[in-house]
Amino acid sequence: MSGDRIIEVADVVPFIPPAVGALLGVRYAQGQTVRERVLSWGLAMSCGLFFGSAIGEYMGFGRATTGGIMFGLAAVGMEAVAYVIAALRQGITDPASTAGKWLDAILGRRRGGGDDA
């Protein structure tokens, strides 16, 4: 009888930990529109699913530990995606100044009128 089902429960279970972890991250995402939150949730869940299962398989962990890794990576992935969105938003609003600030940060130069002493 299990051949009649299109999707088995066991096929959906690996998606639950990263989905919940990303949902936890969405709860604390501030300053994002609904569209950005949905995009962030999808990206963080995908990263948690892919990298969490890769780490779990590489290290030889069991299903529970791998699920915990996926949960954690998805929750932390929400923050990483939020930083990328904030950087892109800053680059769109003021591209010249943002590029100058990023270049100065990469080259280790300081901006502003403060004393270097």
GIPEQUI-V644077 format. One record per backbone hydrogen bond with DSSP energy under -0.5 kcal/mol. NH is the residue of the N-H (numbers start at 0). CO is the residue of the C=O. If there is no record, write none. Layout:
NH;CO  NH;CO
This chain:
3;0  4;1  10;7  11;7  11;8  12;8  14;11  15;11  15;12  16;12  17;13  18;14  19;15  20;16  21;17  22;18  23;19  24;20  25;21  26;22  27;23  27;24  28;25  36;32  37;33  38;34  39;35  40;36  41;37  42;38  43;39  44;40  45;41  46;42  47;43  48;44  49;45  50;46  51;46  51;47  52;48  53;49  54;50  55;51  56;52  57;53  58;54  59;55  60;55  65;61  66;62  67;63  68;64  69;65  70;66  71;67  72;68  73;69  74;70  75;71  76;72  77;73  78;74  79;75  80;76  81;77  82;78  83;79  84;80  85;81  86;82  87;83  88;84  89;85  90;86  91;87  92;88  93;89  97;93  98;94  99;95  100;96  101;97  102;98  103;99  104;100  105;101  106;102  107;103  108;103
